[in-house]
Amino acid sequence: MLKIYSPSEAQNSILKRSMGPNMPVSEGILSGLKRIFGEELAPEAAVARLLADVRDHGDRAIVEWTKRIDGIHLQSFLVPQSEIDAALDRIPGDLKDALFQAAERIRGFHERQPIPNWTTTEMGGVLGQRFTAIRRAGVYVPGGTAPLPSSLLMTAIPAQIAGVPEIIIATPPGRPHGQIPDVILAAAAVAGARTVYAVGGALAVAAMTFGTETVPRVDKIVGPGNLFTTLAKQQVYGIVGIDGVYGPTETAVVADDSADPAWVAADLLAQAEHDVLASAILFTPSRDLAQAVQVETARQMESLSRANIIAQSLSFRGGIVLVEDLDQACRLASDYAAEHTCLAVRQEQQQTCMDAIPNAGGLFVGERSFEVLGDYVAGPSHTMPTGGTARFASPLNVLDFMKISSIVQLDDQTSAALSPIAARIARSEELTAHENAALTRMARED
């Protein structure tokens, strides 16, 4: 059952969480590393070894480590285009329709994002900013406990809208023979992605970072993943760009006494279903709602397929925080800066709560705008900042696949006026070559 906390108790327990990839490492992970590497290694060291091996040995390292880690011998990890197209015909018709409908909304949302190239002639000559797409993006699609076609749509489509000319997909090979699930390949076909590799985890990050005989080097890697994927992205940042360092998923629900306890419970359960490290937290000033949600959570969980995972998540990372009023609920929710913040409050309170919660990866306003719709079909990408990084980071969007070039095209009069200013500052920094570059032009003007 979900435990009810006071705000002070919550600050010392469920609201106190590790940032980014610094998450608890289970004994199972450590024993698995010893089995694979033949010695005791920390996850960070194991990832560093995989990255170095792929950097130095390319395809051969991917084949050898995939066999050791997953027990799969890959003959080829580039999926033929014919297989991608055929997968779309093999999946059920209603699922095919759902993928196309989700893709249409995701595309429609991101097409509306402005790409603000601008110039001005009001500062002497022409100054401005130019936005251009990166040349090649690598999209990682997780596939650990279940295939996630939604993640493929949510990452590949914004890259297409940005105008990225080459998008490659990497996703783990499935057991026992290395096939990628049809629903993932079908999602690639729906998104218009033409290049898919059956490579998972840190190996995929390494291949896309350094390039191999088969996998091209990319400019930026995006998409969520497990601990090893996240650590790998963290370690290669600077060689390639990354969208963010993602930890366990999380939802904060802010609710008043008008909320439907069955709906609130269903939303908390949906979040907890992801992972034993997922966080599902309710902030409410209503003790009656808190107690009703406790009852509903226990009742609904009995019929759910991942009840064991949910129970562990709610026990260790979830809870109900009983606050004094909605103001305090909103302050705590903003301080927590959750990946998803859901507002189950009266309509007249919605805007006030939104204004009081500046830190949130996504705001889901009203009980009909529930977070599961955001996971699949609402429109914005479901790849959002976690671990409190919503204080400074944003959901994946079109601008993640673009870079800005500053434009400096000064007229002669402005250049002449600015040169002595630049020369004086350069002299204060003892950069005489900089000063000389400005003085030389000043002398020419004389």
C-alpha positions in Angstrom: 0.0 0.0 0.0 1.1 3.5 -0.7 2.4 5.2 2.4 1.2 8.6 3.5 4.0 11.1 4.4 4.2 14.5 5.9 6.2 17.0 3.9 9.2 16.8 6.2 9.1 13.0 6.1 8.9 13.0 2.3 11.9 15.3 2.0 14.0 12.7 3.8 12.7 9.7 1.9 10.7 9.6 -1.4 11.7 13.2 -2.5 15.4 12.5 -1.9 16.6 10.8 -5.0 19.8 10.2 -6.9 20.5 12.4 -9.9 21.0 11.1 -13.4 22.7 7.7 -13.7 23.9 7.6 -10.1 21.1 5.1 -9.2 21.3 2.1 -7.0 23.1 -0.9 -8.5 21.7 -4.2 -7.6 23.6 -7.3 -6.7 22.2 -8.9 -9.8 23.9 -6.3 -12.0 27.2 -6.7 -10.2 27.1 -10.5 -10.5 26.1 -10.2 -14.1 29.2 -8.0 -14.7 31.4 -10.6 -13.1 30.0 -13.3 -15.3 30.5 -11.3 -18.5 33.9 -9.7 -17.7 35.4 -12.5 -15.5 36.2 -10.0 -12.7 34.4 -7.6 -10.3 33.9 -4.3 -12.1 31.9 -1.2 -11.3 29.3 -0.4 -14.1 31.3 2.7 -15.0 34.5 0.6 -15.6 32.6 -2.0 -17.5 31.1 0.6 -19.9 34.5 2.2 -20.4 36.0 -1.1 -21.4 33.2 -1.7 -24.0 33.6 1.8 -25.4 37.3 1.3 -25.8 37.0 -2.1 -27.4 34.5 -0.9 -30.0 36.6 2.2 -30.7 39.7 0.0 -31.3 38.1 -3.1 -33.0 34.8 -1.9 -34.5 32.4 -4.6 -35.8 34.4 -7.5 -34.3 34.0 -6.0 -30.8 30.2 -5.6 -31.3 29.9 -9.2 -32.4 32.0 -10.6 -29.6 30.5 -8.6 -26.8 26.9 -9.2 -28.0 27.6 -12.9 -27.8 29.0 -12.6 -24.2 26.4 -10.2 -22.9 23.2 -11.4 -24.7 24.2 -14.9 -25.9 23.4 -13.9 -29.5 25.8 -14.5 -32.4 25.1 -11.7 -34.9 25.9 -12.5 -38.5 24.9 -9.0 -39.5 23.4 -6.2 -37.4 22.2 -4.0 -40.3 18.5 -4.8 -40.8 17.6 -5.0 -44.5 15.1 -2.5 -45.8 12.9 -5.3 -47.0 12.6 -6.6 -43.4 11.6 -3.2 -42.1 8.9 -2.9 -44.8 7.7 -6.5 -44.2 7.3 -5.9 -40.5 4.7 -3.3 -41.1 2.5 -5.9 -42.9 3.0 -8.5 -40.2 1.7 -6.5 -37.2 -2.0 -6.4 -36.4 -4.0 -3.9 -38.4 -5.3 -2.0 -35.3 -1.7 -1.6 -34.1 -0.6 -0.4 -37.5 -3.3 2.2 -37.5 -2.4 3.3 -33.9 1.2 3.8 -34.9 0.3 6.0 -37.9 -2.1 8.0 -35.8 0.5 8.6 -33.1 3.1 9.5 -35.7 0.7 12.0 -37.3 0.1 13.8 -33.9 3.8 13.8 -33.0 4.7 15.2 -36.4 1.9 17.8 -36.2 3.1 19.0 -32.8 6.8 19.4 -33.8 6.1 21.0 -37.2 4.6 23.9 -35.2 7.8 24.5 -33.3 9.4 27.8 -34.7 12.9 27.7 -36.1 13.8 31.3 -35.4 16.5 32.3 -37.9 16.9 36.0 -37.5 19.0 39.0 -38.6 19.1 42.6 -37.8 20.7 45.7 -39.5 20.2 47.9 -36.5 23.6 47.3 -35.0 25.7 48.1 -38.1 25.8 45.7 -41.1 24.1 42.4 -40.5 24.1 40.4 -37.3 22.0 37.4 -36.5 21.7 33.7 -35.9 21.3 30.8 -38.3 19.8 27.4 -37.3 21.0 24.4 -39.2 20.3 20.7 -38.7 23.1 18.3 -37.6 24.2 16.0 -40.4 23.6 12.6 -38.8 21.6 11.7 -35.7 21.7 8.4 -33.8 18.5 7.3 -32.2 18.6 4.7 -29.4 15.5 2.7 -28.8 15.4 0.6 -25.6 14.2 -3.0 -25.7 15.0 -4.6 -22.4 11.9 -5.9 -20.8 9.5 -4.9 -23.6 9.7 -3.3 -27.1 9.1 0.4 -27.1 7.9 1.6 -30.6 6.7 4.8 -29.0 10.2 5.8 -28.1 11.3 5.4 -31.8 8.5 7.7 -33.0 9.1 10.2 -30.2 12.8 10.6 -31.1 13.1 10.0 -34.9 10.2 12.3 -35.9 11.5 15.5 -34.3 14.9 14.8 -36.0 13.1 14.6 -39.3 11.2 17.8 -38.7 14.5 19.5 -37.9 15.8 18.4 -41.4 18.4 15.9 -40.3 19.5 14.3 -43.6 20.6 11.0 -42.0 18.9 9.3 -39.1 20.1 5.9 -37.8 18.3 3.7 -35.3 20.0 1.3 -32.9 18.0 -1.1 -30.8 18.9 -4.3 -28.9 18.7 -7.7 -30.8 16.0 -9.9 -29.4 16.6 -13.4 -28.0 17.3 -16.1 -29.0 18.4 -15.3 -32.6 18.8 -11.6 -32.6 15.6 -10.5 -34.4 14.2 -7.1 -33.7 10.5 -7.2 -32.7 8.2 -6.5 -35.7 6.6 -3.6 -33.8 9.9 -1.8 -33.6 10.6 -2.3 -37.3 7.1 -1.3 -38.1 7.5 1.9 -36.1 10.7 2.6 -38.1 8.7 2.2 -41.3 5.9 4.5 -40.1 8.5 7.2 -39.1 10.3 6.8 -42.4 13.5 5.7 -40.8 15.5 3.7 -43.3 18.5 2.5 -41.3 18.2 0.2 -38.3 21.0 -1.7 -36.5 20.5 -4.6 -34.1 22.9 -3.3 -31.5 22.0 -2.6 -27.9 23.1 -0.7 -24.8 26.6 0.7 -24.4 27.7 -1.1 -27.6 25.2 0.9 -29.6 26.4 4.1 -28.1 30.1 3.2 -28.8 29.3 2.2 -32.4 27.5 5.4 -33.1 30.2 7.5 -31.3 33.3 6.1 -33.0 31.9 4.5 -36.1 32.7 0.9 -37.2 32.9 -0.9 -40.5 29.1 -1.1 -40.5 27.8 1.6 -38.3 28.5 5.3 -39.3 29.7 7.8 -36.8 26.9 10.2 -35.8 27.0 13.8 -34.5 24.5 13.4 -31.7 22.9 10.4 -29.8 19.4 10.7 -28.4 17.0 8.5 -26.6 16.6 6.9 -23.2 18.1 3.6 -22.0 19.1 1.5 -19.1 22.0 2.2 -16.6 24.7 1.1 -19.1 23.3 3.1 -22.0 23.1 6.2 -19.8 26.6 5.7 -18.5 27.9 5.2 -22.0 26.2 8.4 -23.2 27.7 10.3 -20.2 31.2 9.0 -21.0 31.2 9.8 -24.8 29.7 13.3 -24.3 32.1 15.8 -25.9 33.0 13.3 -28.7 29.4 13.4 -29.8 26.5 15.4 -28.5 23.8 13.8 -26.4 20.3 14.9 -25.5 20.5 14.3 -21.8 21.5 11.9 -19.0 18.3 10.1 -18.0 17.6 8.3 -14.8 14.5 6.3 -13.7 11.2 7.7 -14.8 9.0 9.7 -12.5 5.5 11.3 -12.1 4.3 13.8 -9.5 0.5 14.2 -9.2 -0.8 17.4 -7.6 -4.5 16.8 -6.6 -7.2 18.5 -4.6 -10.4 17.0 -3.2 -12.1 17.2 -6.6 -9.9 14.5 -8.1 -11.2 11.1 -8.9 -9.2 8.6 -6.6 -9.6 5.8 -9.1 -8.0 7.9 -11.9 -5.2 9.2 -9.7 -4.5 5.6 -8.6 -4.5 4.4 -12.2 -2.0 7.1 -13.1 0.3 6.3 -10.2 0.2 2.6 -11.1 1.0 3.3 -14.8 4.1 5.1 -13.7 5.2 2.5 -11.3 4.8 -0.2 -13.9 7.9 1.0 -15.8 10.6 -0.1 -13.3 11.2 -0.9 -9.7 13.2 2.4 -9.6 10.3 4.5 -11.1 8.8 7.1 -8.8 5.1 7.8 -8.5 4.2 10.5 -5.9 0.9 12.2 -5.0 0.9 15.7 -3.4 -2.5 16.5 -1.9 -4.0 18.5 0.9 -7.0 16.1 1.2 -6.6 13.3 3.6 -9.9 11.8 2.3 -8.4 11.6 -1.2 -5.1 10.2 0.1 -6.9 7.4 1.8 -9.2 6.7 -1.1 -6.1 6.5 -3.4 -4.5 4.0 -1.1 -7.5 1.8 -1.4 -7.8 2.2 -5.1 -4.2 1.5 -5.7 -4.3 -1.8 -3.8 -7.5 -2.8 -5.6 -6.4 -2.1 -9.2 -3.0 -3.6 -8.7 -4.4 -7.0 -8.2 -5.3 -7.4 -11.9 -2.1 -5.9 -13.4 0.5 -8.1 -15.1 3.5 -6.3 -13.6 2.1 -6.1 -10.1 5.4 -7.3 -8.6 7.3 -4.5 -10.2 4.6 -2.0 -9.2 4.6 -3.1 -5.6 8.4 -2.7 -5.3 8.3 0.7 -7.0 5.5 2.1 -4.8 7.1 0.7 -1.7 10.6 2.1 -2.2 10.1 5.1 -4.5 6.4 6.1 -4.3 4.1 7.6 -1.7 1.5 10.2 -0.9 2.6 13.6 0.6 -0.2 15.1 2.7 0.4 18.9 2.5 -1.3 21.9 4.1 -2.7 23.4 0.9 -2.3 23.5 -2.9 0.3 26.2 -2.6 2.6 23.9 -0.6 1.8 21.0 -3.0 2.9 23.1 -6.0 6.1 24.3 -4.3 7.1 20.8 -3.4 6.3 19.5 -6.9 8.4 22.3 -8.5 11.3 21.6 -6.1 11.0 17.9 -7.0 11.1 18.9 -10.7 9.6 15.7 -12.0 9.7 14.4 -15.5 5.9 14.4 -15.5 3.8 16.7 -13.3 0.0 16.0 -13.5 -2.5 18.5 -12.2 -5.8 16.9 -11.0 -7.3 20.0 -9.6 -10.4 22.2 -10.2 -10.4 24.0 -13.4 -10.2 27.4 -11.7 -7.0 26.3 -10.0 -5.2 25.0 -13.0 -3.5 28.2 -14.3 -2.5 29.1 -10.7 -0.9 25.7 -10.3 0.8 25.9 -13.7 2.3 29.3 -12.8 3.5 27.9 -9.4 5.4 24.9 -11.0 8.1 26.3 -13.3 10.1 23.1 -13.0 8.6 20.2 -14.9 9.5 18.1 -17.9 5.9 18.0 -19.0 2.7 19.5 -17.4 -0.4 17.4 -17.8 -3.3 19.7 -17.0 -6.6 18.2 -16.0 -7.6 14.6 -15.4 -8.5 14.1 -19.0 -4.9 15.0 -20.1 -3.4 12.1 -18.3 0.3 11.2 -18.6 -0.2 7.9 -20.5 -1.6 9.9 -23.5 1.7 11.8 -23.4 3.6 8.5 -23.5 2.1 7.6 -26.8 0.0 9.9 -28.8 -0.6 13.5 -27.3 2.1 15.0 -29.6 5.2 16.2 -27.6 8.1 13.8 -27.3 7.9 11.6 -24.2 11.7 11.9 -23.8 11.9 14.3 -20.9 14.4 15.4 -18.2 14.6 13.2 -15.1 16.3 13.3 -11.7 15.5 16.9 -11.1 17.1 18.1 -14.3 13.9 19.7 -15.3 15.2 22.7 -13.3 17.4 23.4 -16.4 16.7 20.9 -19.1 13.8 20.5 -21.6 12.0 17.6 -23.3 13.4 16.4 -26.6 12.4 18.7 -29.4 13.3 19.9 -32.9 16.0 22.3 -31.6 17.9 19.3 -30.1 18.8 18.4 -33.6 19.9 21.8 -34.7 22.9 24.0 -34.0 23.2 27.8 -34.1 25.8 29.7 -36.0 26.2 33.4 -35.2 26.3 35.7 -38.2 28.7 38.7 -38.1 28.7 40.8 -41.3 29.6 44.4 -40.1 29.6 47.4 -42.3 32.9 49.4 -42.6 31.8 52.2 -40.4 30.8 49.9 -37.5 34.0 47.8 -37.9 36.1 51.0 -37.6 34.1 52.2 -34.6 34.5 48.9 -32.8 38.2 48.2 -33.5 39.7 50.5 -30.9 37.3 49.1 -28.3 38.4 45.6 -29.1 42.1 46.6 -29.1 41.8 48.1 -25.7 40.2 45.1 -24.2 42.7 42.8 -25.9 45.6 44.9 -24.4 44.1 44.4 -20.9 44.2 40.7 -21.5 47.8 40.8 -22.7 46.8 39.3 -26.0 49.0 41.4 -28.3 48.1 39.5 -31.5 44.5 40.2 -30.9 45.3 43.9 -30.3 47.4 43.9 -33.5 44.6 42.5 -35.6 42.5 45.5 -34.6 45.2 48.1 -34.8 46.2 46.9 -38.3 42.8 47.7 -39.6 42.8 51.0 -37.7 46.0 51.9 -39.4 44.6 51.0 -42.8 41.7 53.4 -42.2 44.1 56.2 -41.4 
